[in-house]
Amino acid sequence: MAEAGPGLHPGVRVEPVTDATWRAYRDVRQAALIDSPRAFWTTWAQSAARTDDDWRALVATGPALWLAWDLDRPVGTVGLVHGDDQADDEVYLVGMWVTGGARGSGAAGRLVDAALDRARADGRRRVVLDVARENSRALRFYLRRGFALTGETGTMPWDPTCVEERMVLDLEPS
């Protein structure tokens, strides 16, 4: 884990979501959907309709997921998923969110680092993400992290007025 420094809170750590932390993940995910509804492909209503068994199954068999913790409080999340439409060496970064009070703490960077480390370990060479055009803070963050705009755009499946920009990061071998 990176040492604390300017913009990094020494108590922020990132851990994979496990069966022991699925409730914390559910709570963070639902907070994200309330806080930033135009940033995700699912809605709060879809998320709220999931049962506890659904959440546990998602954690057990779904995308690789991480939580950022500030001491004992979960403050953010990110995931990696390989889509059926992707080459074997490519993966999507999904579900990135950090609570307002933890933005600027280094949590976002640590979440992305965990995801990128896993992508490299899994032999992926490219990470793809989609970010709402209106989310200028996230766009700037990803550009600083080395992601590049591809010029491809799309829209949210549930809201065609929300335009997303596709971004990619070509990974260096580990």
N, C-alpha and C positions, 0 to 999 in steps of 0.2 A: 504494500500500500504506500502511496506517496506520503512524504512528510508534510506536516502542516506548514503553511507559509501564507503569504498574502492571498486572501480570498479563500483559503482552505481552513475549515474548522477542524481542530484535532479530533473531535468526537465523531466525525462522519466516517462511517464504514459502509462497505457494500458487501452483501452476502447473497448467495443464491436463495431463491424461494424454495422452501421445503414443505413437507407435510406439517411440520411444526409451526410454520409461519404463514400458511395459506390464508388465515383470517386477516393478518396484517396486510397481506397483498390485496385481498378483496377490499379492505377498507381504503387502502391507498388508491386502488384502481377506481373505486366509486367516487372518492374525493376528486380524482383527476377528471372524471367525466362530468362532475358538477362544475368544477373550476374552469375547465377548458373544453367544453363540449364539441367545439369545431376542430379539435385536434385529433380526434379518434374515429375509427371506422365503426365503432359500436356506440350505442347511446346508453345513457344512464338507465333508462327503462329496460333495455335488453340485459344489461348487467344485473340490475336488481331482480330480474326474473330468474336468475340462476339459483339453483339450490346449493346447499352446502356440499352435496355430493358432486354437483357440476364443478364447483370451485376446486375441490380436491382432485377431481379427474383432470382438470386443466393443468394444475400444478404437476401432477404425476406424469401426464402424457403429452402435454401441449408444448408450447415454445419454451426455450430456456428463459427463465425469468430471474430478475434480481430486484432486491430492495436496498435502498439507501437508508441508513439509520443514523440519526443524530442522538448519540447515547442510546436510550432505550425507546426512542420514538421513530417510527418509520416516516420518512420524508420524501421518498421518491421511488420510481420504478422504471425499468426498461426490460425489453425482451428481444429475443432473436428468433426468427422463424424462417425455415426454408420453404418457399412457395413451390407449388407444383409447376409453375411457369418459369422457374429459375434454373439456370445451369447449376451443376453440382458444386461448383466452386464459389457460388454466390449465396448470400443470405440477406434477409430484410431485418433492419433494426426497427422495432415497433414499440408502441406504448410508452414512449419516453415522457416522463413528467416529474417535476420536482415542485413541492409545495412552495407557495409564495414566501414563507418565512425562511426557507432554506435556499432560495435562489441566491447565487453569489457565494455560497458556502464551499463550493467545490464538489457538491454532491453530483451535479449533472456530469461533470468531467469524469468522476470516479465511476458512475454508472456506465458511461460510454466506454471507458477503459476496460471495465469488466466484460462488456459485450464484445469489444474488439479482440480482447485476449482470447475469449472463447472461440470467436470466429477463426482466428489464426490457428488455435489448437485443433479445431475441426477441419483444417485444411482449406478454409475458404480464402479466396483471393480478392473478393469484392463484397462490400457491404452497401446495400441500397436502402434508402429511406424516402418517404414522402412527407413533406411538411406543408402545412397550410401557408399559402402565399401571404396572408394577412398576419402571420406570426413572425414578425420581423426579428424579434429577439431570438427565437429558435433558429431562424435562417442564419443570423450572424454567428450564433454559437457553432452551428455545424460548419460554416465556412472557416471559422477559426480552428476547428478540429481537423481541417483538411478535406472535408467533403466538398465536392464540386457540383454545381448545377448542371444538369444534362440538357436542359431545354425542353424536356418532356413534362407535360402537365396532365393532370387528371382531376377528378372531382370526387368528393365524398359520396359513397353509395347512397346515403340517406339525405344528402343536401347538395344538389348540383350547383348551388351558388358558392360553395366553398372550394376554391381552386387550390390544388396542391402542386407543389414543385417537386420533381424527382431529383434526388441528390445521390451521388455515389462516392465511395472511398475505395481506392485500390490499395490493398494491404501489402505491406512488405512481408516477406516470409519470416517466420519466427526463428 
